[in-house]
Amino acid sequence: MSPNTETLAAPHEAPPATPAIVDVDTRYLQTLLGYNARRAALTVIDEFVPRMAQFGLRVVDFSILSLIYHNPGITSRQLCAALALLPPNLVGKIGALESRGLLARQPHPQDGRALGLHLTAEGQALMARAEAEAVALENDAAPGLTPAERRTLIRLLQKVYRP
């Protein structure tokens, strides 16, 4: 046998046929916190997005306005910390919400360099309706949870990101 014939590849046989997957085995993934948290979040967000569209709000807009609603005078720095947002990402959001007439910037009472954020009357009315819709959505998104189970789940999830 010459050296050239040894380097030629032998014809390959096709691998044995495997049966088609009928039921996908997700047991391992279901043991992972991140997988379950992400699946639950996607389920809720898939409902949240269309329901908040009637108010012209995206998820982050709702979160920003909700924090201002419950914390009148909050600063942009405090918003960034509470929502884990980068300041450049917040600037445009605040400007857009302000141009919609939903919030106003006012001088901060203790820090002359900072501005406190306040909802306008229109912003307050919008958030009262949007938060009521968010409560209804959460009840609809997880009908299998009792109120006590919902509180427990929230408390446990918070232990993950607020140890």
C-alpha positions as CSV (number, residue, x, y, z in Angstrom):
1,M,0.0,0.0,0.0
2,S,1.4,3.4,-1.0
3,P,1.5,6.3,1.5
4,N,-1.0,8.2,-0.6
5,T,-3.7,5.5,-0.3
6,E,-3.4,5.4,3.5
7,T,-4.5,9.0,3.7
8,L,-7.6,8.5,1.7
9,A,-10.6,8.5,3.9
10,A,-12.7,5.4,4.1
11,P,-16.3,5.8,3.1
12,H,-18.3,6.7,6.2
13,E,-21.4,4.9,7.2
14,A,-24.4,6.9,8.3
15,P,-24.9,7.1,12.0
16,P,-27.6,4.8,13.3
17,A,-31.0,6.4,13.2
18,T,-32.3,7.9,16.4
19,P,-35.9,8.1,17.2
20,A,-37.7,11.4,16.9
21,I,-38.1,13.4,20.1
22,V,-41.8,13.4,21.0
23,D,-41.7,14.8,24.5
24,V,-38.8,17.2,25.3
25,D,-37.0,16.3,28.6
26,T,-36.7,19.6,30.5
27,R,-36.2,18.0,33.9
28,Y,-32.7,19.3,34.4
29,L,-33.6,22.9,33.3
30,Q,-36.5,22.8,35.7
31,T,-34.1,22.3,38.6
32,L,-32.4,25.7,37.8
33,L,-33.5,28.9,39.5
34,G,-32.6,31.1,36.5
35,Y,-34.6,28.9,34.1
36,N,-37.7,29.0,36.2
37,A,-37.4,32.7,37.1
38,R,-37.0,33.5,33.4
39,R,-40.0,31.3,32.3
40,A,-42.2,32.9,35.0
41,A,-41.0,36.4,34.0
42,L,-41.7,35.8,30.3
43,T,-45.2,34.5,31.1
44,V,-46.0,37.7,33.1
45,I,-44.3,40.1,30.7
46,D,-46.2,38.5,27.7
47,E,-49.4,39.6,29.4
48,F,-48.0,42.9,30.8
49,V,-46.8,44.4,27.5
50,P,-50.2,44.4,25.7
51,R,-52.1,45.5,28.9
52,M,-49.7,48.5,29.4
53,A,-49.9,49.4,25.7
54,Q,-53.3,51.0,26.4
55,F,-51.5,53.4,28.6
56,G,-48.6,53.9,26.2
57,L,-46.2,52.4,28.7
58,R,-43.4,49.9,28.3
59,V,-42.2,47.8,31.2
60,V,-39.4,50.2,32.1
61,D,-41.7,53.2,31.8
62,F,-44.2,51.6,34.2
63,S,-41.4,50.9,36.6
64,I,-40.0,54.4,36.5
65,L,-43.4,56.0,36.9
66,S,-44.4,53.6,39.7
67,L,-41.3,54.5,41.7
68,I,-42.0,58.3,41.2
69,Y,-45.7,57.7,42.1
70,H,-44.7,56.1,45.4
71,N,-41.6,58.3,46.0
72,P,-42.4,61.9,45.0
73,G,-39.2,63.8,44.7
74,I,-37.0,60.7,43.9
75,T,-33.8,61.6,42.0
76,S,-32.6,60.1,38.8
77,R,-29.7,58.6,40.7
78,Q,-32.1,56.9,43.1
79,L,-34.1,55.6,40.2
80,C,-31.0,54.2,38.5
81,A,-30.0,52.4,41.7
82,A,-33.5,51.0,42.4
83,L,-34.0,49.7,38.8
84,A,-30.4,48.8,38.0
85,L,-30.4,51.2,35.1
86,L,-27.4,53.1,33.7
87,P,-27.8,56.9,33.8
88,P,-27.6,57.4,30.1
89,N,-30.4,55.0,29.5
90,L,-32.6,56.8,32.0
91,V,-32.1,60.3,30.6
92,G,-34.1,59.6,27.4
93,K,-36.8,57.8,29.3
94,I,-37.3,60.7,31.7
95,G,-37.3,63.2,28.8
96,A,-40.0,61.2,26.9
97,L,-42.2,60.8,30.0
98,E,-41.8,64.5,30.7
99,S,-42.7,65.5,27.2
100,R,-45.9,63.4,27.5
101,G,-46.8,65.6,30.5
102,L,-46.6,62.7,33.0
103,L,-43.8,64.0,35.2
104,A,-42.0,67.2,36.1
105,R,-38.6,68.0,37.5
106,Q,-38.4,70.2,40.5
107,P,-35.4,71.4,42.6
108,H,-34.5,68.9,45.2
109,P,-35.0,70.3,48.8
110,Q,-31.7,69.1,50.2
111,D,-29.4,68.9,47.1
112,G,-29.2,72.0,45.1
113,R,-27.5,70.2,42.2
114,A,-30.2,67.5,41.9
115,L,-33.8,67.6,40.6
116,G,-36.6,65.7,42.2
117,L,-39.1,63.9,39.9
118,H,-42.8,64.3,40.5
119,L,-45.8,63.0,38.6
120,T,-48.2,65.5,37.2
121,A,-51.9,65.2,37.9
122,E,-52.1,63.4,34.5
123,G,-49.2,61.1,35.5
124,Q,-50.9,60.3,38.8
125,A,-54.2,59.4,37.2
126,L,-52.5,57.3,34.6
127,M,-50.5,55.4,37.2
128,A,-53.6,54.8,39.4
129,R,-55.2,53.0,36.4
130,A,-52.0,51.3,35.2
131,E,-51.2,49.9,38.7
132,A,-54.8,48.6,39.0
133,E,-54.3,46.9,35.7
134,A,-51.0,45.4,36.9
135,V,-52.7,43.9,39.9
136,A,-55.4,42.4,37.8
137,L,-52.7,41.0,35.4
138,E,-50.8,39.4,38.2
139,N,-53.9,37.7,39.4
140,D,-54.7,36.5,35.9
141,A,-51.1,35.4,35.1
142,A,-50.8,33.1,38.1
143,P,-54.3,31.8,39.0
144,G,-52.9,28.7,40.6
145,L,-51.2,30.7,43.4
146,T,-53.1,31.6,46.6
147,P,-52.4,35.1,48.0
148,A,-50.1,33.5,50.6
149,E,-48.2,31.6,48.0
150,R,-47.8,34.7,45.9
151,R,-46.3,36.6,48.9
152,T,-44.0,33.7,49.6
153,L,-42.8,33.5,46.0
154,I,-42.1,37.2,45.9
155,R,-40.3,37.1,49.2
156,L,-38.2,34.1,47.9
157,L,-37.4,35.8,44.6
158,Q,-36.3,38.9,46.4
159,K,-33.8,36.9,48.5
160,V,-32.1,36.1,45.2
161,Y,-31.5,39.7,44.1
162,R,-31.6,41.4,47.5
163,P,-29.6,38.9,49.7
